[in-house]
Amino acid sequence: MLGPAYNCITDWDKVPVLVDYGYVCNLFRVTEPTVRKWVKEGKIKARRVGNHVRFAKEDLMEFGRSA
């Protein structure tokens, strides 16, 4: 399910508290439609910040552990 990048993440301290779709795509080495699918399926939580969608680091860490 996750791309090979997830296994390479060793320092979550370097990940910002809130990130956008592009960051999540790079983090998990997947495409934006895949991330949108995960959001729609409720696998990963997205938050609205103004007109933008952001993802919390804690939610990404939890998603990575459960995948």
N, C-alpha and C positions, 0 to 999 in steps of 0.2 A: 504494500500500500504506500509506504513512504519511500521516497527516493533515497539514494545512498548517502546524501548529505547529512541526514539526521544522525546517523551513527558517528559522524565526524564532529558533532557539536560536543565540545567538552567544557566550554566556559560560557554558561548561560548568563553570567554577569555582564558580558559584552553585548547582549541583546537588549535593545531599548525596551522600556516599559510598555509602550504602545507602538505597533508597527502596522504598515499598510499591506495591501495584497501583494505588491511586488516583493516586499521583504519576506513574506510567508512563502511565496513561490520559490525564491532563492534558498530559503532556509531548508525547505523540504524537497527541493528540486522537482517541483511539479509545475503544471501550467495554471494560469489563473482560473480557467474553467473548472479545473479539479478542485481548487480551493473554494470556489463558489458552490460547487456540488457538496463539499463537506459541510459548508455553512447551511445549505438548504436541508441537508440530511440531519442536521443537529449534532454533527460530530465535532465541530469546532465552533466556539462562540465568537460572534462578531459584534462590535459596538459601534454605534453612530456617534461621531464627534462632529457636530455641525452637519455639513453636507458630505462628510467623509466616513468611510468604514475603516475601523481600526481593530486590531487584535491585541489582547493583553498577553504579555510574556507568560504569566502564570497559566493562562488557558492553553497556550501553545505547548508549554512543558507537560501539562496534564494530557493533552492530545497525543503528544509524542510517546508518553509512557504507556498509554492505553492502546496504541496502534500496533 
